[in-house]
Structure formats: structure tokens, C-alpha cells
Amino acid sequence: MKHAEMIAGLFHATYETLAPEHGYETRKASAVAWEDVPANNKALMIATVQHMLDMGTIKPGPIVAASKATP
């Protein structure tokens, strides 16, 4: 589950970073750091990524900190 949580967190951080460049403003309630994402939302994102890992749709890479991976 370590890879799934890392990927979900990186996806969230990257999405929030890139949204304004694509003319999209995220809701203030959802524009929070990964650590502050509500537990039920975080669990769903992690489960989604884990499912994609299990299916082989995505493959884990090296584990990196979210702050180092955001564009």
C-alpha cells in the first residue's frame, strides 16, 4: 500500500499545482495539502490507485517526496 499512497498523494499535489494552468480553479475545500485531505477521500484515492496497480494499468516507480515531484 506504500506505493499506492505515494502515487495518490503525488497525483493530488500535481493536480492542484497544474489546475490553474488549465483554466480550472479547484474548490477551496478540496485545495488542501495531501495530509489535510479528508480520510474518506484519501482512502478512496489510495484504493483507486491500488486497484490500478493490481491490474497492471500503472507500475510503481521510485518512492519520492511529494514536494520533490510536483512540477
C-alpha positions in Angstrom: 0.0 0.0 0.0 3.0 2.3 0.3 3.3 2.8 -3.4 -0.5 3.4 -3.8 -0.5 6.1 -1.1 2.6 7.8 -2.6 1.1 7.8 -6.1 -2.3 9.1 -4.8 -0.6 11.9 -2.9 1.6 12.9 -5.8 -1.4 12.8 -8.1 -3.3 15.1 -5.8 -0.4 17.5 -5.3 0.3 17.6 -9.1 -3.4 18.1 -9.9 -3.7 21.1 -7.6 -0.5 22.6 -9.0 -1.5 22.2 -12.7 -5.2 23.1 -12.4 -4.7 26.9 -12.8 -2.6 26.4 -15.9 -5.6 24.6 -17.5 -8.2 27.3 -16.5 -9.5 25.3 -13.6 -9.9 26.6 -10.1 -10.4 23.8 -7.6 -12.9 24.3 -4.8 -11.3 25.8 -1.7 -12.5 22.8 0.4 -10.5 20.4 -1.8 -7.5 22.6 -2.5 -5.6 21.3 0.6 -2.3 19.5 1.1 -2.5 15.7 0.9 -2.1 15.5 4.7 -5.3 17.5 5.1 -7.5 15.6 2.6 -10.4 14.1 4.5 -9.8 10.5 5.5 -12.6 9.1 3.4 -11.5 10.9 0.2 -7.9 9.9 0.8 -8.9 6.3 1.3 -10.8 6.2 -1.9 -7.9 7.7 -3.9 -5.5 5.2 -2.4 -7.8 2.3 -3.1 -8.3 3.5 -6.7 -4.5 3.7 -7.2 -4.0 0.3 -5.6 -6.6 -1.2 -7.9 -4.8 0.2 -10.9 -1.5 -1.2 -9.6 -3.1 -4.6 -9.0 -4.5 -4.6 -12.6 -1.1 -3.6 -14.0 -2.5 -0.4 -15.5 0.2 1.6 -13.7 3.5 0.5 -12.3 5.3 1.9 -9.3 8.4 3.9 -9.7 10.9 5.1 -7.0 9.3 6.5 -3.9 9.8 10.2 -3.7 8.5 13.0 -1.5 5.6 14.9 -3.0 7.4 18.2 -2.6 10.2 17.0 -4.9 7.9 15.6 -7.6 5.5 18.5 -8.2 6.0 20.5 -11.4 
